[in-house]
Amino acid sequence: MPTRLAAPLAALLIALAATPPAPAAAEDARPAKELFGHVSGAADLPPNPYGFYTRGCLSGALELPADGPYHQVMRPSRNRAWGHPQLIDYLEKLTERAARATGWPGLLIGDLAQPRGGPMLTGHASHQVGLDADIWLMPAPPRKLSVAERESISAASMIGAKEEVPKGNWKVDPTIWSGGQVELIKAAASDPRVARIFVHPAIKKALCEAAGGDRGWLSRVRPWYGHHYHMHVRLNCPKGAVGCKNQDGPPAGDGCGSALDYWFSKAPYAPPKKPAKPRPPMTMASLPAACKQVLEAK
């Protein structure tokens, strides 16, 4: 090879060797929700939640059956009925216990997680590690719903009217809210595996008023924006789960009285002084390293 060509060619080969492959670079740059949101089945790996509820993934997930003795899964087309085995066990036991406590035919189950967890194409910021579940606050009908009905039926709001200012006037709707909802949420919160249950502030207030002397479970029920159609159950990381990060525990006390007053003021709903900058989409680089193996597993 002529000397005048050798040096440039060598420089080119070195540059090519140092350049990462284009497909890998493109994949790393893609939003993680595009990668996890199109996977149809679980990762054939030991069950483990990796990361945090809002930034993680899940291996070895199980799918909650579409129909159980005491539950029916809603919105099946979303393929979000997957969870860590602890979550599936929790739901199967809760649905039976709650059906007996409420006298309802069963429960309607909303979103859990995608087959491998991770960020979702639409909706939730959490539900990424298979330890979150949405449970509707209306009873299941005494018959099996069709697929079309499961896709179209709307959950009932427990506060009735549309959320409007003044927020401090919120109350549960007595034509919809009953002792059944109290018993359901109490049963859900009484399992020691539960970290938190998110409900609308008006629902939390109604629970505080109805609880009576047995109030230990109330600390796990936390007021949060929305959540008047369903409750959002969140479990603690299972024992021995490597790489799973728990949320800090709830404050001491039952969360009633003055602790709840904040949610009935204007403060939580005041618009920010400066518009928040849009966050860039979460990528694989944002997730725990184990999530790459979870995504690529059979």
N, C-alpha and C positions, 0 to 999 in steps of 0.2 A: 504494500500500500504506500503511495507517495506520502512523503513526510508532511506536505502541506495539508493533506486531508486527515491525517491521523489524529492530530490534536483536536480539531473541531468534532470529529466523530467520538472521540473519547469523552469530551465534555458533554456531548448529547447523551451518551449512554449513562453517564453519571447522573445527569439531570433526570432521565427517565426512571432510573433506579430509585431516586429519591422522591419521585412523585407518587402519592398514594393512588391505588386503582380508582378509576372514576366511579364504578358502581358502588363501592364501599363508601366513598365520599358522599355520593348522592343519597344513599340510604341514611347515613348519619344526619344529613341535613333535613330529611323528611320529617314532618311532625310525627311524633311517636303514636299519636292517636290514629294516624293512617295505617300504621303497621299493626298495632294491636286490634284496631277496630274491624279488620277484615279477616281475622283468624277465626276459624269455625269450631275448633276443638281444643281441648285442654292439652297442656304440655305433659308428656309421659315421663314425669319426674316425680320424686317424692314431694308430698305436699309441703309447701312453704310460702308464706307471704314475705316478700322482700320490699323493704323501704317503709314509707309512711302512707297513710290512707289517701293522701292527695298526690303522692309521687312514688309509685312503686309498681309491682307486678305480682303474679301468682303462678306457682307451679303446682301440678298435681291436683287441679281443681276438680270438684264434683259438680254435677248438674242437679239442681232440685227438680224432681219429677214435675211435669206439667200439672198432674193431678195427684193428690194424696187424699187420705181419709178425711183430712180437715183443712185442705187448702186447694186453691187453684191459682196458677201462675198467669199473670196478666202481661199483655204486650209481648207474646212469644216471638214475634218477628225480630225483636231487638237482639235476641240471643244473649240476654243478660241475666240468666238464671243460674249462674255459676258462682261457686264460693269455695272457701277452704272447708275441708270436712267438718271442722268445728262449727262453722256457720250453718251448714246443712243439718247437722245434728241438732243445733240450737233451734232452728226453724221447725223441724219435724216434731220436736218435743213441745215447743211453744204452741204450735197450732192445735195440738190435742188439748193441752192444758187450758188454753184460752177458750177453745170451743166449749169446754165443760164449765168454765167460770162464767162465760157470757151467755150461754144458751144459744149461741149462734151456730148455724150449720157449718161454718168454717171461716177461714180468712182468705183474703185476696192479696197475693204477693206481687209487689212491683219489682223494680230493678235490684239485682244483687251486683254481680260483676260480669265482665266479659270472660270468655274461656281462659284467657291467660292474664286477666286483670288489665292493668295499664290504663292510660288515658282513654277516654271514650270519644267517639266521633261527635256526639252531641250530648248536651245535658251536664251531668255531674262533674264536679272537679274532684270529688273523692270517689269512693267505690273502686279503688284501684288495686287493693290487695286481698280482696275476697273476704273481708270482715265487716262489710256494710250491707244493710238490706232495708228496702222500703216496704212497709206494710200498710196497706190501705186501712183507713179508720171506719170503713163501712163493712157490714157483714157480707159474706158470700151468699149468693142465693141458694135455695135448697135444691139445686139441680146443677148439672154440668153445663157450663157455658160453652158455646161454640167458639171456634177460632175467631170468627168474624166479630162476635160479641166481645171477646177478650181484647181485640184490637181497637174497639170503638167505644165501649162503655167508659164513661167518665167517673172518676172518684167524686164523692160528695164532700164539699167543704164543711167543716165543723163550725165555722163561724158564719156560715150562710152568705151574707152580703159580700160584695167585692171589697177588698181591702182599700179603704179610703181614709184620708185625714178627716177628723182627728183620730189618731191611732189609739188614744187613751180610752176610747169608747168601745173597744173590741170586747166582745163576749161570745161565748159559745152559743150556738143556736139551739134553744131547748127543743125545737121540733126535730132535730137530728141527733144532738148529743144526748147520751144516756149513761146509765150505770154500766152498760156494756163496754163503752169505750174506756171508762175508768178501770174496769177489771182487766181489759185487754192490755192496757199500758202498764198496769201494776204487775201483771204476770210477766210481761216482757222485761221489765226493769228488775225483777226479783232474782233473775238468774245471775250468779256471781261472775259469769263470763262477760257480762255487759259492761262496757266502759261508759257509754252515754246513749241516751235516746233524745233525739232532737224533735221538738214539737213547737207549734205556734205559741207565742206568749199567752194568748187567751186560753189555750188548752192547758198550759202549765198552771195558770191561775185557777182554772176549774178543778184541776187535780188537787191543788193545795186545799181548796175548800171542801173537797169530797173525801180526802184521805182519812180523816179521823185520827185515832191515836197511833195507827200503824204507819209510820212516816219514813222508815229507813230507806225505802226504795226511791223516794222522791228526789234524793240528791243526784241520782243518775239521769233524771229527766230534765233536760236543759232547754230553755227557750231559745228559739232561733227564727230568723227570717223565713217567711213562707211556712211550709210544713203544717198546713191546716187541712190538707187532703189525706195526708199519710204521716206516719211516724218513721223516722230514720234511726234504725238500730245500728249501733257500732259495738263490735266486740273488742276486747283486749287481745293483744298478740297471744297466740297459744304458747304454753310453756315449751321451752326448748326451740322455739322458732328463731333460727339464726338470721340476723339481718332485718328483723321486723322491729319497727319502732313504735312504741305506744304513745298515745296522746297523754299529756299531763292529766292527772286526776281532777275531778270536779272540785270546786271549793267546798269547804266544810258546811254543814247545815243542810236544811231541806230545800233551800233556794226559793222559799216563799217570802211573803211580807215585803220588807224594804229591799231585799235582794232582788225582787221582781219589779220594783217600781220603775227602774231605768227603762224597761221595755215598754212602759206605758207613758213615756215622755216623748218629746220630739227629737231628742238627741240621737237615737239609733237610726233615724230616717232622714236626718238633715243631709242635703247634698254636699259633697266635698267642696271646699273653697276653690280648689283647682281640679280640673278633670284628671282622672287617673290615666296615666299613659298605658296604652294597650300592651299586655305582656306578649312577648314572642312565644310562638308555639313550643311546647315541651318536646325535646328531641331525645333520642336514646342516650345522648351524653348527659342528659339531666337526670336519668334514672339510675338506680343501683346497677353496678356492673353485671350482676347475676341476671338481669333482665334480658341481656343479649342471648344468653344460653336458653332462657325460658322461651324467648321468641323463636329461636332457631330449632328447638327440640321437635321431635316427631310427635 
